[in-house]
């Protein structure tokens, strides 16, 4: 029983951390990570509770089993109406909060996860399953994700509702090994759906990146968890060994998946007086992580809307060279020609640098030709929305942002953004400007693209 629980725990824990490591600034990835890692915690806690027979763990587990369902509901809401930041989510957040209140109320009424079946178990099951099914229908109808993602979302959500029934309603009709196997399959689909959606959104390849991560995780899981499972087989199941199995797996997998952030933390401790060295090492790590996400022929068969989306992403990553490394736009014929003209080697970093230069030229081409450096009329909107936030570094809406360090023209733009331009308007202008630049870049592609 502990061995099967350990496998399901390792899978869900890895998927949650993997999604978080892809981009901790994306709400959908963070929410999915919360759901998957909390599910892993449920699996571990349940295995330890069964071995120890602790009533206290049973009372804790009844609350913890609600978290994955709440998080998956939030993920489905995000997939149906994707956004670029945490802001402008008041309605969705309130709805998720209501679901959480009802779920935890059901957990309080139930008291624990032990049978017999009580009203609280039904309330908890309904609170975490019915909203997820409704959000699944909403996500499917809106079709804001590619076909494979929608398919995975439907299957995973249906299995998720079944998994909630197995975990929350202790009827004892389903063998524990079947419950764990089905929920493990479900977890794999959940994580894969979100990962595919994120890769589609960014224009990245997924297979190599995920394969590298899961291979490393499998190695450390076998090395660390395998020894303890042998001890369990020899000495028998007991609380101490059960705790050691799951904590060892959790730490080993976290160190493997979060190696880059942990390396950054160690750099801050070891190189506290060398900010340039820390920055260089961070850039190298980010670039290395981005390389498996590059596609071999990313522009082949790419439709117009996808091209616009990846152009918008590339503009948003203008200041982050490591993210530009994985952009499909590095395969543009213009990039190849520019590298050849200056005799530069055809390498990922060189292509990323050339892409940034190309984007800068296209942004500057949006500037009205009236001889001025800054204006607020309608014809300036496309240029202002891209040049000042991305090229000039104006962060008007960031928390505690100031105009310190900006040149006089950028200061003027900063003041205009802060006082006269709502963030939603800027976002719309940026999308429109990205479409203009994407049309320009796409016009240079050969018909085979």
Phi, psi and omega per residue, in radians:
X1 nan -0.791 -3.141
X2 -1.136 -0.655 -3.129
X3 -1.088 -0.793 3.129
X4 -1.169 -0.705 3.077
X5 -1.069 -0.652 3.141
X6 -1.144 -0.668 3.127
X7 -1.139 -0.820 3.133
X8 -1.134 -0.707 3.096
X9 -1.041 -0.849 -3.104
X10 -1.076 -0.722 -3.137
X11 -1.103 -0.873 -3.087
X12 -1.230 -0.658 3.121
X13 -1.126 -0.761 3.121
X14 -1.108 -0.822 -3.105
X15 -1.061 -0.721 3.126
X16 -1.089 -0.820 -3.137
X17 -1.203 -0.603 3.119
X18 -1.094 -0.798 3.126
X19 -1.126 -0.697 3.114
X20 -1.101 -0.717 -3.106
X21 -1.219 -0.417 3.132
X22 -1.053 -0.793 3.087
X23 -2.953 1.695 -3.100
X24 -1.189 -0.064 3.112
X25 -1.592 -0.134 -3.134
X26 -1.595 2.080 -3.115
X27 -0.980 -0.727 -3.084
X28 -1.117 -0.625 3.115
X29 -1.255 -0.685 3.117
X30 -1.125 -0.788 -3.133
X31 -1.111 -0.742 3.097
X32 -1.114 -0.664 3.104
X33 -1.111 -0.710 3.096
X34 -1.064 -0.791 -3.135
X35 -1.104 -0.777 -3.079
X36 -1.254 -0.750 3.139
X37 -1.224 -0.596 3.084
X38 -1.209 -0.607 3.050
X39 -1.110 -0.705 3.078
X40 -1.053 -0.712 3.118
X41 -1.115 -0.639 3.088
X42 -1.093 -0.800 -3.132
X43 -1.057 -0.784 -3.137
X44 -1.151 -0.798 -3.105
X45 -1.116 -0.674 -3.132
X46 -1.155 -0.718 3.116
X47 -1.115 -0.737 3.125
X48 -1.168 -0.662 3.133
X49 -1.117 -0.738 -3.129
X50 -1.110 -0.714 -3.126
X51 -1.203 -0.752 -3.049
X52 -1.483 -0.431 -3.065
X53 1.201 0.430 -3.060
X54 -1.335 2.201 3.070
X55 -1.266 -0.557 3.141
X56 -1.115 -0.740 3.111
X57 -1.133 -0.582 3.095
X58 -1.112 -0.672 3.129
X59 -1.254 -0.539 3.075
X60 -1.289 -0.722 -3.060
X61 -1.100 -0.584 -3.107
X62 -1.070 -0.531 3.070
X63 -1.410 -0.666 -3.084
X64 -1.180 -0.565 -3.115
X65 -1.152 -0.296 3.136
X66 -1.369 -0.452 -3.009
X67 -1.117 -0.811 3.135
X68 -1.024 -0.700 3.132
X69 -1.145 -0.717 3.104
X70 -1.107 -0.771 -3.120
X71 -1.146 -0.701 -3.135
X72 -1.185 -0.611 3.039
X73 -1.044 -0.767 3.111
X74 -1.117 -0.656 3.105
X75 -1.090 -0.780 3.138
X76 -1.116 -0.662 3.067
X77 -1.081 -0.701 -3.136
X78 -1.216 -0.677 3.135
X79 -1.167 -0.561 -3.124
X80 -1.362 -0.497 3.108
X81 -2.381 1.312 -3.067
X82 -1.167 2.512 3.076
X83 -2.382 2.956 -3.050
X84 -1.662 -0.160 -3.089
X85 -2.608 3.101 -3.139
X86 -1.347 -0.255 -3.070
X87 -1.327 2.927 3.106
X88 1.040 0.670 3.130
X89 -2.169 0.446 -3.035
X90 -1.056 -0.796 -3.121
X91 -1.113 -0.826 3.134
X92 -1.119 -0.718 -3.141
X93 -1.103 -0.692 3.124
X94 -1.131 -0.701 3.141
X95 -1.149 -0.766 3.094
X96 -1.098 -0.689 3.099
X97 -1.075 -0.697 3.108
X98 -1.115 -0.742 3.106
X99 -1.067 -0.734 3.138
X100 -1.108 -0.726 3.139
X101 -1.069 -0.807 -3.136
X102 -1.135 -0.728 -3.127
X103 -1.097 -0.806 -3.130
X104 -1.227 -0.512 3.040
X105 -1.129 -0.751 3.074
X106 -1.070 -0.700 3.105
X107 -1.092 -0.684 3.128
X108 -1.147 -0.737 3.123
X109 -1.128 -0.733 -3.118
X110 -1.157 -0.729 3.108
X111 1.564 -0.822 3.125
X112 -2.769 3.108 -3.084
X113 -1.601 -0.007 3.140
X114 -1.351 2.682 3.049
X115 -1.302 3.025 0.084
X116 -1.375 2.945 3.123
X117 -1.057 2.269 -3.125
X118 -2.230 2.966 -3.107
X119 -0.993 -0.710 -3.123
X120 -1.040 -0.624 3.108
X121 -1.126 -0.733 3.106
X122 -1.108 -0.748 3.125
X123 -1.083 -0.781 -3.140
X124 -1.122 -0.778 3.125
X125 -1.064 -0.799 -3.139
X126 -1.132 -0.682 -3.076
X127 -1.157 -0.610 -3.082
X128 -1.661 -0.283 -3.075
X129 -1.776 -0.805 -3.075
X130 -1.109 -0.811 3.089
X131 -1.065 -0.623 3.122
X132 -1.131 -0.710 3.097
X133 -1.130 -0.711 3.092
X134 -1.117 -0.732 3.117
X135 -1.172 -0.554 3.088
X136 -1.109 -0.778 3.115
X137 -1.065 -0.742 3.129
X138 -1.080 -0.746 -3.138
X139 -1.143 -0.677 -3.140
X140 -1.185 -0.746 -3.109
X141 -1.163 -0.622 -3.118
X142 -1.330 -0.461 3.068
X143 0.898 0.760 3.121
X144 -1.509 0.011 -3.141
X145 -2.101 2.803 3.114
X146 -1.161 2.816 -3.079
X147 -0.905 -0.869 3.141
X148 -1.008 -0.656 3.140
X149 -1.148 -0.768 3.132
X150 -1.049 -0.760 3.120
X151 -1.067 -0.801 3.115
X152 -1.107 -0.687 -3.132
X153 -1.084 -0.767 -3.128
X154 -1.096 -0.913 -3.102
X155 -1.103 -0.779 -3.092
X156 -1.133 -0.689 -3.128
X157 -1.177 -0.696 3.096
X158 -1.096 -0.769 3.090
X159 -1.173 -0.561 -3.140
X160 -1.127 -0.725 3.094
X161 -1.073 -0.707 3.081
X162 -1.138 -0.714 3.125
X163 -1.088 -0.660 3.083
X164 -1.101 -0.703 3.123
X165 -1.084 -0.707 -3.120
X166 -1.171 -0.741 -3.059
X167 -1.383 -0.673 -2.979
X168 -1.557 -0.660 -3.099
X169 -1.740 1.765 -3.034
X170 -1.407 1.191 -3.124
X171 -1.330 -0.420 -3.130
X172 1.307 0.244 -3.112
X173 -1.544 -0.331 -3.106
X174 -1.900 2.227 3.102
X175 -1.016 2.539 -3.066
X176 -1.065 -0.642 -3.130
X177 -1.151 -0.611 3.114
X178 -1.233 -0.668 3.105
X179 -1.080 -0.806 -3.124
X180 -1.172 -0.713 -3.140
X181 -1.111 -0.749 -3.116
X182 -1.193 -0.719 3.131
X183 -1.230 -0.535 3.061
X184 -1.134 -0.718 3.070
X185 -1.093 -0.714 3.132
X186 -1.096 -0.785 3.140
X187 -1.051 -0.729 3.115
X188 -1.047 -0.727 3.128
X189 -1.170 -0.721 3.131
X190 -1.043 -0.893 -3.125
X191 -1.115 -0.706 -3.129
X192 -1.152 -0.681 3.122
X193 -1.063 -0.810 -3.130
X194 -1.181 -0.711 3.139
X195 -1.120 -0.737 3.109
X196 -1.113 -0.739 3.119
X197 -1.073 -0.720 3.134
X198 -1.192 -0.744 3.115
X199 -1.100 -0.700 3.090
X200 -1.083 -0.751 -3.118
X201 -1.115 -0.662 -3.095
X202 -1.563 -0.211 -3.069
X203 1.337 0.472 -3.098
X204 -1.713 2.759 2.904
X205 -1.428 2.562 -3.067
X206 -1.959 -0.598 -2.945
X207 -1.007 -0.936 -3.070
X208 -1.116 -0.709 -3.117
X209 -1.125 -0.816 -3.136
X210 -1.214 -0.661 3.130
X211 -1.102 -0.720 3.102
X212 -1.084 -0.733 -3.109
X213 -1.206 -0.788 -3.089
X214 -1.227 -0.554 3.094
X215 -1.143 -0.815 3.096
X216 -1.082 -0.675 3.131
X217 -1.150 -0.723 3.133
X218 -1.081 -0.694 -3.136
X219 -1.105 -0.892 -3.100
X220 -1.204 -0.574 3.125
X221 -1.138 -0.726 3.117
X222 -1.188 -0.733 -3.109
X223 -1.135 -0.753 -3.063
X224 -1.561 -0.854 -3.089
X225 -1.339 -0.550 -3.093
X226 -1.064 -0.703 3.141
X227 -1.089 -0.727 -3.124
X228 -1.253 -0.602 3.092
X229 -1.167 -0.569 3.037
X230 -1.114 -0.718 3.102
X231 -1.100 -0.659 3.105
X232 -1.128 -0.734 -3.135
X233 -1.127 -0.591 -3.109
X234 -1.429 -0.846 -3.030
X235 -1.581 -0.215 -3.085
X236 1.589 2.832 -3.107
X237 -1.300 2.252 3.018
X238 -2.553 2.872 -3.010
X239 -1.079 -0.751 -3.095
X240 -1.078 -0.848 3.135
X241 -1.143 -0.643 3.117
X242 -1.086 -0.778 3.111
X243 -1.093 -0.748 -3.122
X244 -1.125 -0.647 3.133
X245 -1.036 -0.875 -3.044
X246 -1.325 -0.657 3.109
X247 -1.196 -0.667 3.111
X248 -1.131 -0.775 3.095
X249 -1.088 -0.751 -3.111
X250 -1.058 -0.811 -3.108
X251 -1.190 -0.790 -3.101
X252 -1.096 -0.793 -3.134
X253 -1.169 -0.703 3.132
X254 -1.095 -0.730 3.133
X255 -1.114 -0.661 3.141
X256 -1.230 -0.867 -3.052
X257 -1.267 -0.663 -3.092
X258 -1.736 0.557 -3.084
X259 -1.049 -0.726 -3.099
X260 -1.170 -0.864 3.076
X261 -1.056 -0.664 3.116
X262 -1.172 -0.644 3.072
X263 -1.113 -0.670 3.079
X264 -1.097 -0.693 3.102
X265 -1.129 -0.743 3.103
X266 -1.127 -0.650 3.100
X267 -1.083 -0.702 3.126
X268 -1.127 -0.564 3.112
X269 -1.350 -0.752 -3.050
X270 -1.439 -0.576 -3.074
X271 -2.040 0.786 -3.082
X272 -1.070 -0.425 -3.115
X273 -1.776 0.175 -3.118
X274 -2.282 1.270 -3.113
X275 -1.069 -0.579 3.139
X276 -1.151 -0.719 3.117
X277 -1.118 -0.727 3.118
X278 -1.085 -0.752 -3.132
X279 -1.127 -0.723 3.139
X280 -1.134 -0.748 3.138
X281 -1.156 -0.680 3.115
X282 -1.119 -0.705 3.127
X283 -1.120 -0.715 3.123
X284 -1.143 -0.716 3.115
X285 -1.125 -0.755 -3.136
X286 -1.123 -0.694 3.119
X287 -1.145 -0.747 3.110
X288 -1.060 -0.733 -3.140
X289 -1.164 -0.511 -3.085
X290 -1.367 -0.431 -3.035
X291 -1.039 -0.757 3.123
X292 -1.147 -0.216 -3.113
X293 -1.579 0.012 3.116
X294 -1.411 2.420 3.064
X295 -1.595 2.663 -3.139
X296 -1.202 -0.839 3.125
X297 -2.302 1.247 -2.968
X298 -1.175 -0.400 -3.070
X299 -1.575 -0.173 3.141
X300 -1.152 2.134 3.095
X301 1.291 0.144 -3.125
X302 -1.303 2.184 -3.129
X303 -1.400 3.036 -3.031
X304 -1.109 -0.769 -3.100
X305 -1.149 -0.684 3.088
X306 -1.126 -0.697 3.124
X307 -1.097 -0.716 3.100
X308 -1.101 -0.726 -3.102
X309 -1.136 -0.782 -3.122
X310 -1.224 -0.500 3.040
X311 -1.160 -0.741 3.088
X312 -1.065 -0.715 3.115
X313 -1.137 -0.727 -3.142
X314 -1.105 -0.700 3.091
X315 -1.120 -0.700 3.111
X316 -1.135 -0.472 3.130
X317 -1.701 0.318 -3.047
X318 -0.920 -0.709 -3.082
X319 -1.508 0.002 -3.091
X320 -2.067 1.680 -3.057
X321 -1.095 -0.608 -3.111
X322 -1.127 -0.581 3.092
X323 -1.323 -0.575 3.092
X324 -1.169 -0.442 3.120
X325 -0.985 -0.674 -3.090
X326 -1.559 -0.011 -3.102
X327 -1.196 2.376 3.072
X328 -1.062 -0.393 -3.101
X329 -1.199 -0.239 3.080
X330 -1.174 -0.242 3.111
X331 -1.589 0.099 3.126
X332 -1.046 2.435 3.074
X333 -0.988 -0.585 3.106
X334 -1.025 -0.658 3.134
X335 -1.130 -0.774 3.131
X336 -1.062 -0.764 -3.139
X337 -1.140 -0.707 -3.129
X338 -1.155 -0.691 3.094
X339 -1.112 -0.738 -3.134
X340 -1.135 -0.672 -3.120
X341 -1.087 -0.669 -3.124
X342 -1.736 0.157 3.059
X343 1.151 0.483 -3.119
X344 -1.503 2.615 3.114
X345 -1.183 2.561 -3.139
X346 -1.468 1.435 -3.112
X347 -2.195 2.731 -3.088
X348 -0.942 -0.775 -3.124
X349 -1.157 -0.682 3.108
X350 -1.114 -0.713 3.109
X351 -1.137 -0.681 3.118
X352 -1.131 -0.746 3.102
X353 -1.105 -0.705 3.137
X354 -1.194 -0.625 3.089
X355 -1.112 -0.737 3.119
X356 -1.087 -0.722 3.104
X357 -1.112 -0.701 3.130
X358 -1.127 -0.749 3.112
X359 -1.111 -0.698 3.122
X360 -1.065 -0.714 3.122
X361 -1.128 -0.733 -3.135
X362 -1.182 -0.611 3.084
X363 -1.148 -0.793 3.139
X364 -1.092 -0.567 -3.136
X365 -1.157 -0.293 3.098
X366 -1.388 -0.177 -3.070
X367 -1.222 2.263 3.090
X368 -1.032 2.528 -3.043
X369 -1.718 1.023 3.101
X370 -1.883 0.157 3.069
X371 1.533 -0.151 -3.121
X372 -1.600 2.954 3.112
X373 -1.730 -0.324 -3.105
X374 -2.754 2.447 3.092
X375 -2.627 2.892 -3.091
X376 -2.125 0.174 3.122
X377 -1.339 3.012 -3.053
X378 -1.070 -0.627 -3.106
X379 -1.223 -0.223 3.099
X380 -1.557 -0.164 -2.954
X381 -1.085 -0.804 -3.119
X382 -1.069 -0.806 3.138
X383 -1.123 -0.847 -3.113
X384 -1.054 -0.705 -3.040
X385 -1.197 -0.428 3.141
X386 -1.811 -0.777 -3.029
X387 -1.146 -0.898 -3.030
X388 -1.231 -0.775 3.103
X389 -1.190 -0.679 -2.995
X390 -1.707 -0.781 -3.090
X391 -1.514 -0.835 -3.103
X392 -1.449 -0.237 3.088
X393 1.373 0.475 3.103
X394 -1.394 2.025 3.132
X395 -1.969 1.305 -2.991
X396 -1.230 -0.502 -3.015
X397 -1.820 0.016 3.120
X398 -1.222 2.627 -3.131
X399 -1.114 2.320 -3.141
X400 1.071 0.426 -3.136
X401 -1.277 2.499 3.072
X402 -2.313 3.040 3.112
X403 -1.611 0.198 -3.113
X404 -1.091 2.371 3.101
X405 1.501 -0.080 -3.141
X406 -1.557 2.629 3.077
X407 -1.304 2.944 -3.058
X408 -0.976 -0.705 -3.141
X409 -1.182 -0.749 3.125
X410 -1.145 -0.606 3.073
X411 -1.097 -0.717 3.111
X412 -1.096 -0.738 3.108
X413 -1.137 -0.726 3.124
X414 -1.015 -0.799 3.138
X415 -1.096 -0.670 3.125
X416 -1.155 -0.786 3.108
X417 -1.036 -0.808 -3.049
X418 -1.149 -0.703 -2.997
X419 -1.658 -0.446 -2.974
X420 -2.211 -0.223 -3.040
X421 -2.037 1.938 3.039
X422 -1.126 2.601 -3.109
X423 -1.055 -0.635 3.115
X424 -1.106 -0.664 3.102
X425 -1.121 -0.759 3.111
X426 -1.057 -0.736 3.139
X427 -1.063 -0.750 3.119
X428 -1.141 -0.710 3.106
X429 -1.112 -0.711 3.135
X430 -1.115 -0.707 3.102
X431 -1.103 -0.729 3.127
X432 -1.156 -0.728 3.125
X433 -1.147 -0.679 3.109
X434 -1.086 -0.655 3.113
X435 -1.130 -0.674 3.112
X436 -1.097 -0.824 -3.134
X437 -1.148 -0.701 3.125
X438 -1.077 -0.721 3.116
X439 -1.073 -0.718 3.119
X440 -1.116 -0.813 -3.116
X441 -1.162 -0.687 -3.093
X442 -1.205 -0.510 -3.139
X443 -1.107 -0.386 -3.129
X444 -1.519 -0.088 -3.135
X445 -1.318 2.641 3.075
X446 -1.322 2.778 -3.132
X447 -1.004 -0.417 -3.120
X448 -1.222 -0.303 3.090
X449 -1.593 nan nan
